[in-house]
Amino acid sequence: MEAGRNALIVASYEYQDPGLRRLRSPARDAEALAEVLRDPWIGHFSVLTILNEPAYKVNEAIEDFFSDRAPDDFLLLYLSCHGVKDEAGDLYFAMTDTKLGRLAATGVAADFVNRRMNRSRSRSIALLLDCCYAGAFDRGMLPRAAANIGVEGFLAGRGRAVITSSSAMEYAFEELQLVDAGDDRPSVFTSAVVEGLATGNADIDQDGLIALDELYEFVYQKVRQATPNQTPGKWTFGGQGDLYIAWRKRPVALPAPLPRELEQMLESPLAGARQGVIYVTVQVGGAGKRRAVSSSSIRR
């Protein structure tokens, strides 16, 4: 994968263990998210997708993904699957060969993911979790497991952010489509992520860039509107400044206002003050966006 912006999408929806029901949405989740992340006008990520692979292959892929990275690389890992806990309360992500009675040997441990993230040289890491338990829910929705299940206790470290589809005590949901089984649609959580990035509506401050915090706010509102019983969560660890996940593909309808002190400088009758407002480029994964700043704020 090319250096700079890299994404690993892991989805599992078919399981050998009878205690883990087949999921409908991860296949479509992976496809839709990969498309928007790969779009050069939106995410500009180099994307690797892994579907229905055994745990040992996923573990190896995750280790490869976080290894041999540069400090300025932006890494995004997305997991869509069942999430389960063992008797000790440790969290595991279930893959196609996962056995509920042998989680340590056949699951992808959250602690393993955490260690790989901690050892990565990348200073910018985002983890999106849309994971689930078995179970059912009436009124047209199927319950998916609380994706975080106390995730802040398992996934902590420096320079990263974690967004989950629900809180520790809630279900996350996938849509139950009473149509052909091939018409799978994204989960409530992932569909909100994809919508926010694809439409650019997650660019809340209208500056042409979508920060991770903005994406979370957009997803939170969308998920809560779809099902009040689900509350997405977010944790950040050691992050410095905004972490921009995407560009706004569509034109900005309402440009972000300049800071008041810059507006005053532009309105000044003194030419020197007006000239003090210059344009610089904000770099985001090899590309940039222009914004106005005061020349005095630039380090020399």
C-alpha positions as CSV (number, residue, x, y, z in Angstrom):
1,M,0.0,0.0,0.0
2,E,1.3,3.5,-0.8
3,A,2.6,5.6,2.0
4,G,0.5,8.4,3.4
5,R,-3.1,7.4,3.8
6,N,-3.9,3.7,4.2
7,A,-7.1,1.9,5.3
8,L,-7.7,-1.7,6.2
9,I,-11.3,-2.9,6.1
10,V,-12.1,-6.2,7.9
11,A,-15.6,-7.6,7.7
12,S,-16.9,-11.0,8.7
13,Y,-20.5,-12.1,8.2
14,E,-20.4,-15.9,7.8
15,Y,-19.5,-18.1,10.8
16,Q,-18.9,-21.7,11.4
17,D,-19.9,-21.6,15.1
18,P,-23.7,-22.1,15.4
19,G,-23.8,-19.7,18.3
20,L,-22.8,-16.8,15.9
21,R,-25.6,-16.0,13.5
22,R,-24.9,-14.8,10.0
23,L,-24.9,-11.1,9.6
24,R,-26.5,-9.3,6.6
25,S,-24.8,-6.0,6.4
26,P,-20.9,-6.4,6.7
27,A,-20.5,-7.3,3.0
28,R,-22.2,-4.1,1.9
29,D,-20.6,-2.2,4.7
30,A,-17.1,-3.1,3.5
31,E,-18.0,-2.3,-0.2
32,A,-19.6,1.0,0.5
33,L,-16.9,2.2,2.9
34,A,-14.0,1.1,0.7
35,E,-15.6,3.0,-2.2
36,V,-15.8,6.3,-0.4
37,L,-12.4,6.0,1.3
38,R,-10.7,5.1,-2.0
39,D,-12.3,8.0,-3.9
40,P,-9.4,10.4,-4.7
41,W,-11.7,13.4,-4.2
42,I,-12.9,12.2,-0.8
43,G,-10.7,9.9,1.3
44,H,-7.8,9.4,-1.1
45,F,-6.9,6.2,0.9
46,S,-5.1,3.2,-0.4
47,V,-7.6,0.5,0.7
48,L,-7.2,-3.2,1.5
49,T,-10.4,-5.2,2.2
50,I,-10.5,-8.6,3.9
51,L,-13.8,-10.5,3.9
52,N,-14.7,-13.7,5.8
53,E,-11.1,-14.8,6.6
54,P,-10.0,-16.9,9.6
55,A,-8.7,-15.2,12.6
56,Y,-5.0,-16.1,12.0
57,K,-5.1,-14.4,8.6
58,V,-6.8,-11.3,10.0
59,N,-4.2,-11.1,12.9
60,E,-1.4,-11.3,10.4
61,A,-3.0,-8.6,8.2
62,I,-3.5,-6.3,11.1
63,E,0.1,-6.7,12.2
64,D,1.3,-6.1,8.7
65,F,-0.9,-3.0,8.4
66,F,0.6,-1.3,11.5
67,S,4.2,-2.3,10.8
68,D,6.9,-0.4,9.0
69,R,5.0,2.9,8.9
70,A,6.3,6.5,8.9
71,P,5.3,8.9,11.7
72,D,3.3,11.0,9.3
73,D,1.2,8.1,7.9
74,F,-2.5,8.2,8.5
75,L,-3.8,4.7,9.2
76,L,-7.5,3.8,9.4
77,L,-8.7,0.3,10.6
78,Y,-12.4,-0.6,10.3
79,L,-13.9,-3.8,11.8
80,S,-17.5,-5.1,11.1
81,C,-18.3,-8.4,12.7
82,H,-19.6,-10.0,15.9
83,G,-18.0,-8.7,19.1
84,V,-17.9,-11.0,22.1
85,K,-16.3,-11.2,25.6
86,D,-14.8,-14.2,27.3
87,E,-15.5,-15.2,31.0
88,A,-12.7,-12.8,32.1
89,G,-14.4,-9.9,30.3
90,D,-11.7,-9.7,27.5
91,L,-13.0,-8.4,24.2
92,Y,-12.6,-10.4,20.9
93,F,-13.6,-9.7,17.3
94,A,-15.2,-12.9,15.8
95,M,-13.9,-14.1,12.5
96,T,-15.4,-16.8,10.3
97,D,-13.6,-19.6,12.2
98,T,-14.1,-18.2,15.7
99,K,-15.3,-20.7,18.3
100,L,-17.2,-19.2,21.2
101,G,-15.6,-21.7,23.5
102,R,-12.1,-21.0,22.3
103,L,-12.0,-17.3,21.8
104,A,-8.3,-16.8,22.8
105,A,-7.2,-19.3,20.0
106,T,-9.8,-18.4,17.3
107,G,-10.7,-14.8,17.8
108,V,-9.0,-11.5,17.1
109,A,-8.2,-10.0,20.6
110,A,-8.8,-6.3,21.1
111,D,-5.7,-6.4,23.2
112,F,-3.8,-7.6,20.2
113,V,-5.1,-4.8,18.1
114,N,-4.2,-2.3,20.8
115,R,-0.6,-3.6,21.0
116,R,-0.1,-3.4,17.3
117,M,-1.4,0.2,17.3
118,N,0.8,1.1,20.2
119,R,3.9,-0.2,18.4
120,S,3.2,1.5,15.1
121,R,5.3,4.5,14.3
122,S,2.3,6.3,12.9
123,R,1.1,9.3,15.0
124,S,-2.3,9.3,13.4
125,I,-4.5,6.2,13.8
126,A,-8.3,6.0,13.5
127,L,-10.2,2.8,14.5
128,L,-13.9,2.4,13.5
129,L,-15.8,-0.4,15.2
130,D,-19.1,-1.8,14.0
131,C,-19.3,-5.1,15.8
132,C,-22.1,-7.2,17.2
133,Y,-23.4,-10.0,19.3
134,A,-25.9,-12.7,18.2
135,G,-29.6,-11.9,19.0
136,A,-32.7,-10.5,17.4
137,F,-34.9,-7.5,17.9
138,D,-38.4,-7.0,16.7
139,R,-40.0,-4.0,15.0
140,G,-37.9,-4.4,11.9
141,M,-34.4,-4.2,13.4
142,L,-31.8,-6.8,14.2
143,P,-29.6,-6.1,17.2
144,R,-25.9,-5.9,16.7
145,A,-23.5,-6.1,19.6
146,A,-22.3,-3.1,21.5
147,A,-19.3,-2.4,19.4
148,N,-17.2,-0.9,22.2
149,I,-18.1,-3.2,25.1
150,G,-16.0,-1.1,27.4
151,V,-13.6,-0.5,24.5
152,E,-11.9,2.4,26.2
153,G,-10.4,-0.1,28.6
154,F,-9.0,-2.3,25.8
155,L,-8.0,0.2,23.2
156,A,-5.9,3.0,24.6
157,G,-2.7,4.7,23.6
158,R,-1.1,7.7,22.0
159,G,-2.1,9.5,18.9
160,R,-5.3,7.7,18.0
161,A,-9.1,7.9,18.0
162,V,-11.7,5.2,18.3
163,I,-15.3,5.6,17.1
164,T,-17.8,2.8,18.0
165,S,-21.3,2.1,16.8
166,S,-22.8,2.1,20.3
167,S,-22.1,2.5,24.0
168,A,-20.9,-0.3,26.3
169,M,-24.4,-1.3,27.5
170,E,-26.4,-0.9,24.2
171,Y,-27.1,-2.9,21.1
172,A,-26.1,-1.6,17.7
173,F,-28.5,-2.3,14.8
174,E,-28.5,-3.5,11.3
175,E,-31.6,-3.1,9.1
176,L,-33.8,-6.0,8.5
177,Q,-34.8,-5.9,4.8
178,L,-37.9,-7.9,3.9
179,V,-36.6,-8.3,0.4
180,D,-34.2,-10.5,-1.5
181,A,-31.3,-11.5,0.7
182,G,-28.9,-10.1,-1.9
183,D,-30.2,-6.6,-1.2
184,D,-28.0,-6.1,1.8
185,R,-27.7,-2.5,3.1
186,P,-25.1,-1.0,5.4
187,S,-25.7,-1.0,9.1
188,V,-27.2,2.1,10.8
189,F,-23.7,3.1,11.9
190,T,-21.7,2.4,8.8
191,S,-24.4,3.9,6.5
192,A,-24.1,7.2,8.5
193,V,-20.3,7.1,8.1
194,V,-20.6,6.6,4.4
195,E,-23.2,9.2,4.0
196,G,-21.3,11.8,5.9
197,L,-18.2,11.3,3.8
198,A,-19.8,10.8,0.4
199,T,-22.1,13.8,0.6
200,G,-19.7,16.0,2.5
201,N,-22.4,16.8,5.0
202,A,-20.0,15.7,7.8
203,D,-18.1,18.9,7.0
204,I,-20.0,20.7,9.7
205,D,-17.8,23.9,9.8
206,Q,-17.9,24.1,6.0
207,D,-14.2,24.5,5.6
208,G,-13.9,21.8,2.9
209,L,-12.3,19.3,5.2
210,I,-13.9,16.5,7.3
211,A,-12.3,16.2,10.7
212,L,-12.8,13.0,12.7
213,D,-14.6,14.9,15.4
214,E,-17.0,16.3,12.8
215,L,-17.6,12.8,11.4
216,Y,-18.5,11.6,14.8
217,E,-20.9,14.4,15.4
218,F,-22.6,13.7,12.1
219,V,-22.8,10.0,12.7
220,Y,-24.0,10.5,16.3
221,Q,-27.0,12.6,15.1
222,K,-27.9,10.2,12.3
223,V,-27.7,7.1,14.4
224,R,-29.7,8.6,17.2
225,Q,-32.4,9.7,14.7
226,A,-32.6,6.2,13.3
227,T,-32.7,4.4,16.7
228,P,-32.7,6.2,20.0
229,N,-31.6,3.0,21.7
230,Q,-28.1,3.3,20.1
231,T,-25.5,5.8,21.1
232,P,-22.2,5.9,19.2
233,G,-19.1,6.5,21.3
234,K,-15.8,8.2,20.7
235,W,-12.4,8.2,22.5
236,T,-9.3,10.0,21.6
237,F,-5.8,9.3,23.1
238,G,-3.0,11.7,22.9
239,G,-4.1,13.4,19.7
240,Q,-2.7,16.8,18.9
241,G,-4.8,19.0,16.6
242,D,-7.5,17.9,14.2
243,L,-7.3,14.6,12.5
244,Y,-8.8,15.1,9.0
245,I,-10.3,11.9,7.5
246,A,-11.6,13.2,4.2
247,W,-12.1,16.2,1.9
248,R,-15.5,17.6,1.0
249,K,-16.2,16.4,-2.6
250,R,-19.1,18.7,-3.3
251,P,-18.7,22.5,-3.4
252,V,-18.9,24.3,-0.1
253,A,-22.2,26.0,0.2
254,L,-21.2,28.3,3.0
255,P,-17.5,29.1,3.3
256,A,-16.2,29.0,6.9
257,P,-15.8,32.5,8.3
258,L,-12.3,33.9,9.0
259,P,-11.3,34.5,12.6
260,R,-12.4,37.9,13.8
261,E,-8.8,39.2,14.2
262,L,-8.1,38.3,10.5
263,E,-11.3,40.1,9.3
264,Q,-10.2,43.2,11.2
265,M,-6.8,43.0,9.6
266,L,-8.4,42.7,6.1
267,E,-10.6,45.8,6.9
268,S,-7.7,47.8,8.1
269,P,-6.8,51.1,6.2
270,L,-3.2,50.2,6.6
271,A,-1.8,48.3,3.6
272,G,0.8,46.5,5.8
273,A,-1.9,45.1,8.0
274,R,-3.9,43.8,5.0
275,Q,-0.7,42.3,3.6
276,G,-0.3,40.5,6.9
277,V,-3.1,38.1,6.0
278,I,-1.7,35.5,3.6
279,Y,-2.7,32.1,2.3
280,V,-1.0,29.0,3.4
281,T,-1.7,25.3,2.5
282,V,-2.9,22.9,5.1
283,Q,-1.5,19.5,4.2
284,V,-3.7,16.5,4.5
285,G,-2.2,13.2,3.4
286,G,-0.2,14.7,0.6
287,A,-2.8,17.2,-0.7
288,G,-3.7,20.5,0.7
289,K,-6.4,23.1,1.3
290,R,-5.8,26.9,1.3
291,R,-6.8,29.0,4.2
292,A,-6.1,32.6,5.3
293,V,-3.8,33.1,8.3
294,S,-1.8,35.9,9.8
295,S,1.8,36.0,8.7
296,S,2.9,36.5,12.3
297,S,1.5,33.1,13.2
298,I,3.8,31.3,10.8
299,R,6.9,29.7,12.3
300,R,10.1,30.9,10.7
